[in-house]
């Protein structure tokens, strides 16, 4: 009996050693599951807008950016597993990327209550841009309108209105954060105006044409190596090199989201400084201030 009693005691201890950690794990799982279910969720297409939803809500809203920061949004397609996780969202802020039109019906079909806000509506996507492949300025499409603080400021006000409609109980905090954000936009615009005025050249040489709105707002001329998303032909490359020499351009800006093989060739051939920038960085103000500083130094 004593042996049996000791054996039972040992079994109890072993059972407790097994059950206690299991209980802790389960409690943690259901707690986090409950928390994730109780919090609202908003979809954005690219990371800069994630930053603004979180800031407007004082980080009380769970936000998901569909496109990873290092990916190219123009050719992006969310994997099926990713789409399955999106069906409980309350709203999606769209920016006009091609994949949105393809996947929106799928998400809406599974979640008809999803509210869709087209941030690209009422924003012109065609700009008069300077291009080395043409003898004069020409019109081309540009979807990178968040690179204009002026356009972005308008969009954030639109986002704030949509969030207040979705979460009226958060209206007071959203209004307060919006005032702070608008002050930051005005400050950023002033800084960029000063920094671009100090640029050594009015020409901004880039590998991918993502800076049309920025150049329009701050009196610069964008020169892009890409010609309508294609690498330049040998003839176009010769014209480009001649233009770079003629304009005395010393710096070329590249992005990790797009191939910059031809930019490397230009940098090596013409002894240009190559600077990596990221228009899709999540922290919008920090990123734009960093970009303005780089322009002022070059």
For each residue, the residues with C-beta under 8 A, 3 or more apart:
1: 4 5
2: 5 6
3: 6 7
4: 1 7 8
5: 1 2 8 9
6: 2 3 9 10
7: 3 4 10 11
8: 4 5 11 12
9: 5 6 12 13
10: 6 7 13 14
11: 7 8 14 15
12: 8 9 15 16
13: 9 10 16 17
14: 10 11 17 18
15: 11 12 18 19
16: 12 13 19 20
17: 13 14 20 21
18: 14 15 21 22
19: 15 16 22 23
20: 16 17 23 24
21: 17 18 24 25
22: 18 19 25 26
23: 19 20 26 27
24: 20 21 27 28
25: 21 22 28 29
26: 22 23 29 30
27: 23 24 30 31
28: 24 25 31 32
29: 25 26 32 33
30: 26 27 33 34
31: 27 28 34 35
32: 28 29 35 36
33: 29 30 36 37
34: 30 31 37 38
35: 31 32 38 39
36: 32 33 39 62
37: 33 34
38: 34 35
39: 35 36 60 61 62
40: 61 62 90 166 167
41: 61 62 63 64 88 89 90
42: 53 61 62 63 64 89 90 91 92 93 163
43: 63 64 66 86 89 91 92 93
44: 47 49 50 53 63 64 65 66 92 93
45: 49 65 66 67 73 92 93 94 95 97 100
46: 49 50 65 66 67 73 95 97 146 280
47: 44 50 51 65 67 69 280 281 282
48: 51 52 146 152 280 281 282 284 287
49: 44 45 46 52 53 65 93 95 119 146 159
50: 44 46 47 53 54 63 64 65 282
51: 47 48 54 55 282 283 284
52: 48 49 55 56 156 159 181 284
53: 42 44 49 50 56 57 61 63 93 159 163
54: 50 51 57 59 61 63
55: 51 52 58 59 177 181
56: 52 53 156 159 160 163 174 177 178 181
57: 53 54 60 61 163 167 170 173 174 177
58: 55 173 177
59: 54 55
60: 39 57 170 173
61: 39 40 41 42 53 54 57 163 167 170
62: 36 39 40 41 42
63: 41 42 43 44 50 53 54
64: 41 42 43 44 50 85 86 89
65: 44 45 46 47 49 50 68 69 282
66: 43 44 45 46 76 78 82 86
67: 45 46 47 71 73 76 97 280
68: 65 71
69: 47 65 278 280 281 282
70: 256 257 280
71: 67 68 76 257
72: 75 76 257 258
73: 45 46 67 76 97 99 257 280
74: 97 98 143 229
75: 72 98
76: 66 67 71 72 73 97 99
77: 99 102 103
78: 66 82 83 86 99 103
79: 82 83
80: 83 84
81: 84 85
82: 66 78 79 85 86
83: 78 79 80 86 87 103 106 107
84: 80 81 87
85: 64 81 82
86: 43 64 66 78 82 83 89 107 111
87: 83 84 107 110 111
88: 41 111
89: 41 42 43 64 86 92 107 111 114
90: 40 41 42 113 114 115 166
91: 42 43 114 115 116 117 162 166
92: 42 43 44 45 89 104 107 114 115 116 117
93: 42 43 44 45 49 53 117 119 159 162
94: 45 97 100 104 116 117 118 119 120
95: 45 46 49 100 119 120 143 145 146
96: 100 118 119 120 125 143
97: 45 46 67 73 74 76 94 100 143
98: 74 75 101 102
99: 73 76 77 78 102 103
100: 45 94 95 96 97 103 104
101: 98 104
102: 77 98 99 105 106
103: 77 78 83 99 100 106 107
104: 92 94 100 101 107 108 116
105: 102 108 109
106: 83 102 103 109 110
107: 83 86 87 89 92 103 104 110 111 114
108: 104 105 111 112 114 116
109: 105 106 112
110: 87 106 107
111: 86 87 88 89 107 108 114
112: 108 109
113: 90
114: 89 90 91 92 107 108 111
115: 90 91 92 162 166
116: 91 92 94 104 108
117: 91 92 93 94 158 159 162
118: 94 96 121
119: 49 93 94 95 96 123 155 158 159
120: 94 95 96 123 125 143 145
121: 118
122:
123: 119 120 145 151 155
124: 127
125: 96 120 141 142 143 145
126: 139 140 141 142
127: 124 139 140 142 212 213 216
128: 137 138 139
129: 137 138 139 140 142 209 212 215 221 222 224
130: 137 203 221 222 223
131: 134 137 138 140 223 224 227
132: 223 236 239 240 243 244
133: 227 232 236 239 240
134: 131 137 138
135:
136:
137: 128 129 130 131 134
138: 128 129 131 134
139: 126 127 128 129
140: 126 127 129 131 209 212 228
141: 125 126
142: 125 126 127 129 145 209 210 212 213
143: 74 95 96 97 120 125
144: 147 210 211 212 213 279
145: 95 120 123 125 142 148 151 152 155 213
146: 46 48 49 95 151 152 155 279 284
147: 144 210 211 212 213 214 279
148: 145 151 152 213 214 216 217
149: 152 153 185 188 189 192 217 288
150: 153 154 189 217
151: 123 145 146 148 154 155 213
152: 48 145 146 148 149 155 156 185 284
153: 149 150 156 157 182 185
154: 150 151 157 158
155: 119 123 145 146 151 152 158 159
156: 52 56 152 153 159 160 178 181 182 185
157: 153 154 160 161 178 182
158: 117 119 154 155 161 162
159: 49 52 53 56 93 117 119 155 156 162 163
160: 56 156 157 163 164 174 175 178
161: 157 158 164 165
162: 91 93 115 117 158 159 165 166
163: 42 53 56 57 61 159 160 166 167 170 174
164: 160 161 167 168 170 171 174 175
165: 161 162 168
166: 40 90 91 115 162 163
167: 40 57 61 163 164 170 171 174
168: 164 165 171
169:
170: 57 60 61 163 164 167 173 174
171: 164 167 168 174 175
172: 175 176
173: 57 58 60 170 176 177
174: 56 57 160 163 164 167 170 171 177 178
175: 160 164 171 172 178 179
176: 172 173 179 180
177: 55 56 57 58 173 174 180 181
178: 56 156 157 160 174 175 181 182
179: 175 176 182 183
180: 176 177 183 184
181: 52 55 56 156 177 178 184 185
182: 153 156 157 178 179 185 186
183: 179 180 186 187
184: 180 181 187 188 285
185: 149 152 153 156 181 182 188 189
186: 182 183 189 190
187: 183 184 190 191
188: 149 184 185 191 192 285 288 289 292
189: 149 150 185 186 192 193
190: 186 187 193 194
191: 187 188 194 195 289 292
192: 149 188 189 195 196 217 218 288 292
193: 189 190 196 197 218
194: 190 191 197 198 296
195: 191 192 198 199 292 293 295 296
196: 192 193 199 218 219 220 292 295 296
197: 193 194
198: 194 195 296
199: 195 196 202 220 295 296 298
200: 250 298
201: 247 248 249 250
202: 199 219 220 221
203: 130 220 221 222 223 247 249
204: 211 214 215 220 221 222 223 253 295
205: 223 225 244 249 251 252 253 266 272
206: 209 210 211 222 223 224 225 252 253 254 255
207: 224 225 226 252 253 254 255 258 259 260 262 263
208: 224 225 226 254 255 257 258 260
209: 129 140 142 206 212 222 224 226
210: 142 144 147 206 255 279
211: 144 147 204 206 214 215 220 222 253 279
212: 127 129 140 142 144 147 209 215 216 222
213: 127 142 144 145 147 148 151 216 217
214: 147 148 204 211 217 218 220
215: 129 204 211 212 218 219 220 221 222
216: 127 148 212 213
217: 148 149 150 192 213 214
218: 192 193 196 214 215
219: 196 202 215
220: 196 199 202 203 204 211 214 215
221: 129 130 202 203 204 215
222: 129 130 203 204 206 209 211 212 215
223: 130 131 132 203 204 205 206 240 243 244 247 249
224: 129 131 206 207 208 209 227
225: 205 206 207 208 231 232 240 252 260 262 263 266
226: 207 208 209 229 230 231 232 258
227: 131 133 224 230 231 232 236
228: 140
229: 74 226
230: 226 227
231: 225 226 227 261 262
232: 133 225 226 227 236 237 240 262
233: 236 237
234: 237 238
235: 238 239
236: 132 133 227 232 233 239 240
237: 232 233 234 240 241 262 265
238: 234 235 241 242
239: 132 133 235 236 242 243
240: 132 133 223 225 232 236 237 243 244 266
241: 237 238 244 245 266 269 270
242: 238 239 245 246
243: 132 223 239 240 246 247
244: 132 205 223 240 241 247 249 266 270 272
245: 241 242 248 270
246: 242 243
247: 201 203 223 243 244
248: 201 245
249: 201 203 205 223 244 252 272
250: 200 201 272 273 298
251: 205 272 273 274 275 298
252: 205 206 207 225 249 263 266 267 272 273 274 275
253: 204 205 206 207 211 275 276 277 294
254: 206 207 208 258 260 263 274 275 276 277
255: 206 207 208 210 258 260 276 277 278 279
256: 70 276 278
257: 70 71 72 73 208 278 280
258: 72 207 208 226 254 255
259: 207
260: 207 208 225 254 255 263 264 274
261: 231 264 265
262: 207 225 231 232 237 265 266
263: 207 225 252 254 260 266 267 274
264: 260 261 267 268 274
265: 237 261 262 268 269
266: 205 225 240 241 244 252 262 263 269 270 272
267: 252 263 264 270 271 272 273 274
268: 264 265 271
269: 241 265 266
270: 241 244 245 266 267
271: 267 268
272: 205 244 249 250 251 252 266 267
273: 250 251 252 267 298
274: 251 252 254 260 263 264 267
275: 251 252 253 254 294 298
276: 253 254 255 256
277: 253 254 255 291 294
278: 69 255 256 257 281 287
279: 144 146 147 210 211 255 287
280: 46 47 48 67 69 70 73 257
281: 47 48 69 278 284 286 287
282: 47 48 50 51 65 69 287
283: 51 286 287
284: 48 51 52 146 152 281 287 288
285: 184 188 288 289
286: 281 283 289 290
287: 48 278 279 281 282 283 284 290 291
288: 149 188 192 284 285 291 292
289: 188 191 285 286 292 293
290: 286 287 293 294
291: 277 287 288 294 295
292: 188 191 192 195 196 288 289 295 296
293: 195 289 290 296 297
294: 253 275 277 290 291 297 298
295: 195 196 199 204 291 292 298
296: 194 195 196 198 199 292 293
297: 293 294
298: 199 200 250 251 273 275 294 295
